[in-house]
Amino acid sequence: MDLLDDSVVPEHARDVKAEAREFAAEHIAPNAKEYYESGEYPWEVLEAGMDAGLVAQDIGEEYGGKGYDLAQVLAIAEEFYRADAGIALTLQLASFGCEMVEQYGTDEQKEEYLRPVAENDQISGLAVSEPETGSDLAGMTTKAEKVEGGYELTGEKYWVGNAVEADWLTVYAKTGDGEDRYSNYTLFIVETDSDGYEAEHIPEKMGMRASKQGHIVFEDCFVPEENVVGSEGGGFYVLADFFNHGRVVVGGHGLGLAAAAIEEAEEFVHGRNAFGRTVNEFQAVQHTLSDMRIGFESARALNWRACEKVANNEDAGYWAALAKTKSTEVATDCAEQGMKLHGGRSILTDRRIARVYRDVRIPVIYEGANDIQRNLIYRQSR
């Protein structure tokens, strides 16, 4: 049975899903072990993804992309993350932040910054989290002080995908001190070769090692006024809307990882003998595999329903939080059960199940930790 079959996928997204599956089988899965062990940035796989037209194509056709919608991006995510989460994250971060520039930026910004990313001449990134602040979007301390002709950024950002590799980032910074803490933030396009921009890789993550995150220090980093995305003070609201789309896709990260865990577990128990029979013949093992399937199918049905709701802007925050939380936690559970079924072999670092087990710990945190998602679910269901 094909775990990631296209029966729940909208018809218009099925072709790109098939392309993503073929690419993942040819370029991601065969290189996953090597890049996990080395922790190197997978430039060759990224370039192959660009050549295949599967990177940064969520940018609109008028700026050089294919205009992939949320369902198409989710379909790609499922396939990529089943093959390897670290490489998949690198491929999907290549255009991170572009959606906000496309929706809220000026025509000049779109032409100057979106087109090179869509045409795969540049890569982008998004800088929000800080060393002491993650999910509290209204608690960030990096400041943007108004000066002649623009702003000067001072502060630090952490966990920034492509902080070192990107040509430019969308940066979230504080521009006010009003009582309405949600109106104190603004988004800026910052070129990474700007004076006052310094970035270094965060060393040795336990999971998703083929994706590189960085620590940025801004010291009087000048950003011209024309690089404000949207309006001053509107950054929080732009970012909140962006994360609704992102959380549906992160749900796809979980679905791909859960599928990988189930596949590994089923293959192992059908090929392993114990007490005179194959391990899959034990009822306890069958129940465990059944529970993994129940969780996975429930999460996938919810995730694709949420995709439609968010795309149509129907209670988007509520559905996005549901999908992200359920799918990433099902992935965590499936990886845990897969480890148990592998027994002692689960702790061998060359095992795919061990890599999945490490990787699943990360999506429950990024795009808003799941405890924060539960707060959103409760508040938005009232």
SVG drawing of the C-alpha trace seen along z (x, -y; Angstrom):
<svg xmlns="http://www.w3.org/2000/svg" viewBox="-16 -62 48 84">
<polyline fill="none" stroke="black" stroke-width="0.4" points="0.0,0.0 1.3,-3.4 1.3,-5.6 1.6,-8.8 -0.9,-8.0 -2.4,-10.9 -6.1,-10.0 -6.4,-12.9 -4.3,-15.3 -6.1,-17.8 -5.9,-16.8 -3.9,-19.9 -1.1,-19.0 -0.6,-15.3 1.8,-15.9 4.2,-17.9 3.9,-15.3 4.9,-12.6 7.9,-14.7 8.9,-15.2 8.7,-11.5 10.9,-10.7 13.4,-13.4 13.5,-12.2 14.2,-8.6 17.0,-9.6 18.7,-12.5 17.6,-12.7 17.4,-9.2 20.7,-7.9 22.6,-10.9 20.8,-11.1 23.2,-8.9 26.3,-10.7 25.0,-14.2 23.8,-13.2 27.2,-11.9 29.1,-14.8 26.8,-17.6 27.7,-19.4 25.4,-21.7 24.0,-19.7 24.8,-22.1 24.7,-19.4 21.3,-18.1 20.0,-21.7 21.3,-22.5 19.7,-19.3 16.4,-20.4 16.7,-23.7 17.4,-22.0 14.3,-19.9 12.1,-22.9 11.3,-21.9 13.0,-24.6 11.6,-28.2 8.7,-27.6 6.1,-28.9 7.0,-32.3 4.6,-33.6 5.0,-33.2 5.3,-37.0 8.6,-36.9 10.0,-33.8 8.5,-31.0 5.7,-28.5 3.3,-29.9 2.9,-26.7 0.1,-27.0 -0.1,-25.6 -1.4,-22.2 1.5,-21.8 4.1,-22.8 2.6,-20.4 2.6,-17.6 6.4,-18.2 7.1,-18.3 5.5,-14.9 7.7,-13.3 11.0,-15.1 10.7,-14.5 10.0,-10.8 13.4,-10.6 15.4,-12.8 14.4,-15.7 17.7,-17.5 18.1,-17.7 14.4,-18.4 14.6,-21.4 17.5,-22.8 15.5,-22.6 12.4,-24.2 14.3,-27.0 15.8,-28.2 12.9,-30.6 11.9,-31.1 10.4,-34.5 9.7,-35.2 5.9,-34.6 5.8,-37.7 7.7,-39.9 5.5,-38.7 2.3,-39.5 3.3,-42.7 6.4,-44.0 6.6,-46.7 7.0,-46.1 10.6,-47.1 11.3,-44.7 9.7,-41.8 11.6,-42.4 15.0,-42.9 14.7,-40.1 12.1,-37.6 13.1,-37.0 16.8,-35.9 15.4,-33.4 12.8,-32.1 15.4,-31.8 17.6,-29.9 20.4,-32.5 20.0,-33.4 18.6,-31.9 16.8,-33.6 16.0,-33.1 14.0,-34.4 15.4,-35.7 12.9,-35.8 14.0,-33.8 16.6,-35.1 19.0,-33.5 16.6,-34.1 13.3,-34.3 11.6,-31.8 7.8,-31.5 7.0,-34.9 6.8,-37.0 6.0,-40.1 9.0,-39.6 11.9,-39.9 14.6,-42.5 16.5,-43.1 16.0,-46.8 15.7,-48.8 16.4,-52.4 15.3,-55.0 18.2,-57.0 18.6,-59.2 17.6,-57.2 16.6,-54.1 17.2,-52.0 20.1,-50.6 19.6,-47.0 21.2,-46.0 20.8,-42.7 21.0,-39.0 19.0,-36.3 19.3,-32.6 18.2,-29.3 18.2,-31.2 18.1,-28.8 20.7,-30.0 22.1,-32.7 25.5,-32.1 24.4,-30.8 21.6,-33.2 22.0,-36.3 19.3,-38.1 17.0,-37.6 13.7,-38.9 14.4,-40.1 11.9,-40.8 12.9,-43.7 11.5,-46.0 10.7,-49.5 8.4,-50.8 7.6,-50.7 3.8,-51.3 1.4,-49.7 0.1,-47.5 3.2,-45.2 2.0,-43.5 2.4,-46.7 6.0,-47.3 7.6,-45.2 8.6,-45.6 10.0,-43.3 13.1,-44.3 14.9,-42.9 18.6,-42.7 21.3,-41.7 23.8,-39.4 26.9,-41.3 25.8,-44.4 28.2,-46.1 27.3,-45.2 25.9,-41.7 27.9,-38.8 26.8,-35.2 28.1,-31.8 26.7,-28.3 25.2,-26.8 27.4,-23.7 26.4,-20.1 22.7,-19.6 21.6,-16.1 19.0,-16.0 18.4,-17.5 22.2,-17.9 22.1,-18.5 20.3,-21.8 22.4,-24.6 21.1,-27.2 23.0,-30.2 23.6,-32.8 23.5,-36.4 24.8,-39.5 23.7,-42.9 25.8,-45.8 24.5,-49.1 23.6,-47.3 22.1,-49.9 19.0,-48.9 17.5,-51.5 14.0,-52.7 12.9,-51.1 13.6,-47.7 10.8,-47.8 8.3,-45.0 4.8,-46.3 4.4,-49.1 6.3,-50.0 4.7,-48.3 2.9,-45.7 5.5,-43.0 3.8,-40.9 0.6,-40.6 2.4,-39.8 4.4,-37.1 1.4,-35.6 -0.4,-35.1 2.8,-33.7 3.1,-31.1 -0.4,-29.8 0.7,-28.6 4.1,-27.5 2.5,-25.4 0.4,-23.4 3.7,-22.6 5.4,-21.7 2.6,-19.3 3.8,-17.8 7.3,-17.5 5.7,-15.4 3.8,-13.2 6.9,-12.4 8.8,-11.5 6.0,-9.4 5.8,-7.5 9.5,-6.9 9.2,-5.5 6.3,-3.2 8.1,-1.9 11.3,-1.1 9.4,0.6 7.3,2.8 10.3,3.8 12.3,4.7 9.6,6.8 8.8,8.7 12.4,9.7 13.4,10.4 13.0,13.9 12.4,14.5 11.1,17.6 10.7,19.5 8.6,17.0 8.9,13.6 8.4,10.7 5.4,9.4 3.5,12.5 3.3,11.4 0.0,9.8 1.6,7.1 3.7,6.1 0.7,6.1 -1.2,3.8 1.8,1.4 1.9,1.2 -1.9,0.7 -1.7,-2.2 1.0,-3.8 -1.2,-3.5 -4.2,-4.9 -2.2,-7.9 -0.7,-8.5 -4.0,-8.3 -5.7,-10.6 -3.0,-13.2 -2.9,-13.1 -6.6,-13.5 -6.5,-16.5 -3.5,-18.0 -5.0,-18.0 -8.3,-19.3 -6.4,-22.1 -4.6,-22.8 -7.9,-23.6 -9.1,-25.7 -6.0,-27.8 -5.8,-28.2 -9.3,-29.6 -8.6,-31.7 -11.3,-29.9 -10.2,-30.1 -6.7,-29.7 -4.8,-30.1 -7.0,-27.4 -6.6,-24.8 -2.9,-25.5 -2.2,-24.9 -4.2,-21.7 -2.4,-20.3 1.1,-21.3 0.6,-19.9 -1.1,-16.6 1.2,-15.7 4.5,-16.5 3.4,-14.6 2.3,-11.6 5.7,-11.6 7.3,-11.6 5.2,-8.7 5.8,-6.7 9.5,-7.2 9.4,-6.1 7.4,-3.0 9.7,-2.2 12.7,-2.4 11.0,0.0 10.2,2.5 13.9,2.4 15.1,3.4 18.8,3.1 19.4,2.3 17.6,-1.0 20.5,-2.6 22.9,-2.0 23.6,-5.4 23.6,-3.9 20.0,-2.9 17.4,-5.1 15.0,-4.7 17.7,-6.3 18.0,-9.2 14.2,-9.7 14.1,-9.5 16.5,-12.4 14.8,-14.4 11.3,-14.3 12.3,-16.2 12.8,-19.3 9.4,-20.0 7.5,-19.9 9.6,-23.1 10.0,-25.2 7.2,-27.4 5.9,-27.8 6.4,-25.1 3.4,-22.8 2.5,-24.1 2.1,-27.5 -0.1,-25.8 -2.3,-24.4 -2.8,-28.0 -3.8,-29.1 -6.2,-26.2 -8.0,-26.9 -8.2,-30.6 -9.4,-30.4 -12.0,-27.7 -13.9,-29.9"/>
</svg>
